Amino acid sequence: MAIGTNVAPRPIRAPQPPAPAADIILKPPRFGVAIFNNPASPTSGVACVEGQRPKSFEARTELPSDVIWISDAYSAARAQNMRGSDYLRTTPRQIGDDLGVDVRDPVDGLPVVAECIARVRDMAAHAYPWVNMAVDWSEATLGRAIAKVTRMSGDPLAEAVQGALKQAYQTYSTVPDVLRPDFANAGGGRMVTLRTNRLRYAHYLCGQLYPTGVWRSLHRKVIFESPVEAFLDPDRPVLVEATVEFLDRSANAVPSALVAYGSNGSSRPIIRNWISQPELAWLLGHANVHIQSALVCERSEPLPERLQLPRILTADPLYALSVAAGVLAENHWTGVASEQYVRKAMPGATAQPVAEVSSNAVWMRAYDRAYCFQMALEAHRRGYTVVSYGYGSVTVWARKEAYVDLMELAAQLGACHPDLGAMQDRDAVSMEST
Amino acid sequence: MSTFDEFYDPRRCVNRLAPPVLRGAIKASDAKVWPTAPLAACLGDLERMLVVSASAPLTLDRLIGQDAPGRGAGLVQACVQAVQERPEIGQHIRGAALALKQDKSGRMTAFATEPAMRAVQRGAMVLIRPAGAVDAMETAPASATV
């Protein structure tokens, strides 16, 4: 522009406020299912997210990173957004069995399981007061994530009470030294886990009474003077230190192995010197229990609102017929009944994570064990070899083709999983094809 | 606690803790959770479809997220399929048909959380408040949560 030329002055722009920062979008990560060709060496396999076609992959890194992949790999194979088969406690394969499909079928099975798992995710996102789901769901299992957001702070228990609670805490019951039946040795049997309705069972467990208040020890003289009924007052929760002896060898006696006292099938055996009241109530019917000392809690109350099942799961009784709702309900109660790790100062001025159990957790596991023992007892009386029980289920040996008998047993036990009808149909089809 | 009387009062021990009764304990719990829902009483019978029918579990699982009429229709569809597959199950789910009929009037038609649930399914922005977990989910920019 030449000097001295008249130029119309530019209009001065009014100062504008800076553009607002884009809203951060908080949305829950998607859930997908990944089935490896070899779960022990998880590299390649087939994966599926709800609403999309299954795709095969050669390496886990090929899978989208914004998805939590629930796989059939063992827990040691977790990496980044990959979770083990225990993430939802129920494995993808079990979910498939409950829905009547085979998860290893990439056409008819895998998409169905992915759809169901997506429903679990939708309900989980909806049901709890998450702060940031992307972070909150990074726990090793969904149950732990739920426990984290529903956890209640309370006064720490005395060491003596905590020690007693730990010895009364049994998560699962495995019948020791179980003998395989002859038909199984001949290759004609398999283990089948019959399971109650997960949602109704969670309601049952969450609807029980739990110890609340201060624990006090009972004087030895009082223990010896009290009749056994005194220890079974549900308004006065009791933990007893006792020895258990199975002396009855009559023909109708329950085998002591079926009680699976302290046998949880884990590589970390537990020494059971303490028994909680709900366990004592049924144990007295099958064994001699010699009580040596006891702790009594102030009172019993229902679980606080925060630990009750979320209302989305109680909105309609029809939801009890949904596998997805049941899986979430099971994660809820196992979260409440799980151990918590707290850092504690140890000798030598170091802090280490130490597992602690709450009285709620011990009582919930005891209610579960009490109910499942009744299932195991019924199966045993009907001639089945019981392998293990817990989590609202019982595992028995059964003949491979005995679907009708198993359906009858399921009806007697009040079990509704897995879908035996679909298994029978699949077996019939594979028999025809061979 | 050192005295016998303080610990043990025979009048209080009438309510003695007993081992659970199979099926009965869960049915009693249903009655507490859904005291007015007619369908709750026949859940045990409807559950048999999950064991014996190849198609019912999937149909019933898809009821989640549907509105109340959709859920009712889904249940009817599952029952029809189950009876076609296994006629012997008809005797168990006959009672459910009557319960469903009674339930229609009392069924929660305005399930307020469903729009929010659909929003989550679409991956929409959500805000979840700690209190009132069910009704609290709203679609809102996350920047408004602070």
Chai-1 contact restraints between the chains, C-beta under 6 A:
chainA,res_idxA,chainB,res_idxB,connection_type,confidence,min_distance_angstrom,max_distance_angstrom,comment,restraint_id
A,D23,B,P141,contact,1.0,0.0,6.0,A-B,restraint_1
A,D23,B,A142,contact,1.0,0.0,6.0,A-B,restraint_2
A,D23,B,S143,contact,1.0,0.0,6.0,A-B,restraint_3
A,I24,B,A142,contact,1.0,0.0,6.0,A-B,restraint_4
A,I25,B,M125,contact,1.0,0.0,6.0,A-B,restraint_5
A,L26,B,V126,contact,1.0,0.0,6.0,A-B,restraint_6
A,L26,B,A142,contact,1.0,0.0,6.0,A-B,restraint_7
A,K27,B,G123,contact,1.0,0.0,6.0,A-B,restraint_8
A,L99,B,P57,contact,1.0,0.0,6.0,A-B,restraint_9
A,L99,B,L58,contact,1.0,0.0,6.0,A-B,restraint_10
A,G100,B,A54,contact,1.0,0.0,6.0,A-B,restraint_11
A,G100,B,P57,contact,1.0,0.0,6.0,A-B,restraint_12
A,C116,B,D61,contact,1.0,0.0,6.0,A-B,restraint_13
A,R119,B,I64,contact,1.0,0.0,6.0,A-B,restraint_14
A,D122,B,V120,contact,1.0,0.0,6.0,A-B,restraint_15
A,D122,B,Q121,contact,1.0,0.0,6.0,A-B,restraint_16
A,A125,B,V120,contact,1.0,0.0,6.0,A-B,restraint_17
A,H126,B,M117,contact,1.0,0.0,6.0,A-B,restraint_18
A,H126,B,M137,contact,1.0,0.0,6.0,A-B,restraint_19
A,A127,B,A133,contact,1.0,0.0,6.0,A-B,restraint_20
A,P129,B,I128,contact,1.0,0.0,6.0,A-B,restraint_21
A,P129,B,P130,contact,1.0,0.0,6.0,A-B,restraint_22
A,P129,B,A133,contact,1.0,0.0,6.0,A-B,restraint_23
A,W130,B,I128,contact,1.0,0.0,6.0,A-B,restraint_24
A,N197,B,E47,contact,1.0,0.0,6.0,A-B,restraint_25
A,R200,B,I26,contact,1.0,0.0,6.0,A-B,restraint_26
A,H203,B,S29,contact,1.0,0.0,6.0,A-B,restraint_27
A,H203,B,V33,contact,1.0,0.0,6.0,A-B,restraint_28
A,Y204,B,I26,contact,1.0,0.0,6.0,A-B,restraint_29
A,Y204,B,S29,contact,1.0,0.0,6.0,A-B,restraint_30
A,G207,B,S29,contact,1.0,0.0,6.0,A-B,restraint_31
A,G207,B,K32,contact,1.0,0.0,6.0,A-B,restraint_32
A,R216,B,M1,contact,1.0,0.0,6.0,A-B,restraint_33
A,L218,B,M1,contact,1.0,0.0,6.0,A-B,restraint_34
A,H219,B,S2,contact,1.0,0.0,6.0,A-B,restraint_35
A,V222,B,F4,contact,1.0,0.0,6.0,A-B,restraint_36
A,V222,B,F7,contact,1.0,0.0,6.0,A-B,restraint_37
A,E225,B,F4,contact,1.0,0.0,6.0,A-B,restraint_38
A,S226,B,Y8,contact,1.0,0.0,6.0,A-B,restraint_39
A,E229,B,C13,contact,1.0,0.0,6.0,A-B,restraint_40
A,E229,B,R16,contact,1.0,0.0,6.0,A-B,restraint_41
A,A230,B,Y8,contact,1.0,0.0,6.0,A-B,restraint_42
A,L232,B,R16,contact,1.0,0.0,6.0,A-B,restraint_43
A,L232,B,L17,contact,1.0,0.0,6.0,A-B,restraint_44
A,D233,B,R12,contact,1.0,0.0,6.0,A-B,restraint_45
A,D233,B,C13,contact,1.0,0.0,6.0,A-B,restraint_46
A,P234,B,N15,contact,1.0,0.0,6.0,A-B,restraint_47
A,P234,B,L17,contact,1.0,0.0,6.0,A-B,restraint_48
A,A281,B,L17,contact,1.0,0.0,6.0,A-B,restraint_49
A,A281,B,P19,contact,1.0,0.0,6.0,A-B,restraint_50
A,W282,B,P19,contact,1.0,0.0,6.0,A-B,restraint_51
A,V296,B,M1,contact,1.0,0.0,6.0,A-B,restraint_52
A,P310,B,A133,contact,1.0,0.0,6.0,A-B,restraint_53
A,R311,B,V134,contact,1.0,0.0,6.0,A-B,restraint_54
A,I312,B,V134,contact,1.0,0.0,6.0,A-B,restraint_55
A,T314,B,V33,contact,1.0,0.0,6.0,A-B,restraint_56
A,P317,B,W34,contact,1.0,0.0,6.0,A-B,restraint_57
A,P317,B,A37,contact,1.0,0.0,6.0,A-B,restraint_58
A,P317,B,L39,contact,1.0,0.0,6.0,A-B,restraint_59
A,P317,B,A40,contact,1.0,0.0,6.0,A-B,restraint_60
A,P317,B,L43,contact,1.0,0.0,6.0,A-B,restraint_61
A,L318,B,L63,contact,1.0,0.0,6.0,A-B,restraint_62
A,L318,B,R71,contact,1.0,0.0,6.0,A-B,restraint_63
A,A320,B,L43,contact,1.0,0.0,6.0,A-B,restraint_64
A,L321,B,L60,contact,1.0,0.0,6.0,A-B,restraint_65
A,S322,B,L60,contact,1.0,0.0,6.0,A-B,restraint_66
A,S322,B,D61,contact,1.0,0.0,6.0,A-B,restraint_67
A,S322,B,I64,contact,1.0,0.0,6.0,A-B,restraint_68
A,V323,B,D61,contact,1.0,0.0,6.0,A-B,restraint_69
A,A324,B,D61,contact,1.0,0.0,6.0,A-B,restraint_70
A,A324,B,I64,contact,1.0,0.0,6.0,A-B,restraint_71
A,A370,B,P19,contact,1.0,0.0,6.0,A-B,restraint_72
A,A370,B,P20,contact,1.0,0.0,6.0,A-B,restraint_73
A,Y371,B,P20,contact,1.0,0.0,6.0,A-B,restraint_74
A,Q374,B,P20,contact,1.0,0.0,6.0,A-B,restraint_75
A,Q374,B,L22,contact,1.0,0.0,6.0,A-B,restraint_76
A,M407,B,V51,contact,1.0,0.0,6.0,A-B,restraint_77
A,M407,B,V52,contact,1.0,0.0,6.0,A-B,restraint_78
A,A410,B,V51,contact,1.0,0.0,6.0,A-B,restraint_79
A,G414,B,L22,contact,1.0,0.0,6.0,A-B,restraint_80
A,G414,B,R23,contact,1.0,0.0,6.0,A-B,restraint_81
A,C416,B,E47,contact,1.0,0.0,6.0,A-B,restraint_82
A,C416,B,L50,contact,1.0,0.0,6.0,A-B,restraint_83
A,C416,B,V51,contact,1.0,0.0,6.0,A-B,restraint_84
A,D419,B,P57,contact,1.0,0.0,6.0,A-B,restraint_85
A,L420,B,V51,contact,1.0,0.0,6.0,A-B,restraint_86
A,G421,B,V52,contact,1.0,0.0,6.0,A-B,restraint_87
A,G421,B,S53,contact,1.0,0.0,6.0,A-B,restraint_88
A,G421,B,A54,contact,1.0,0.0,6.0,A-B,restraint_89
A,A422,B,A54,contact,1.0,0.0,6.0,A-B,restraint_90
A,D425,B,A54,contact,1.0,0.0,6.0,A-B,restraint_91
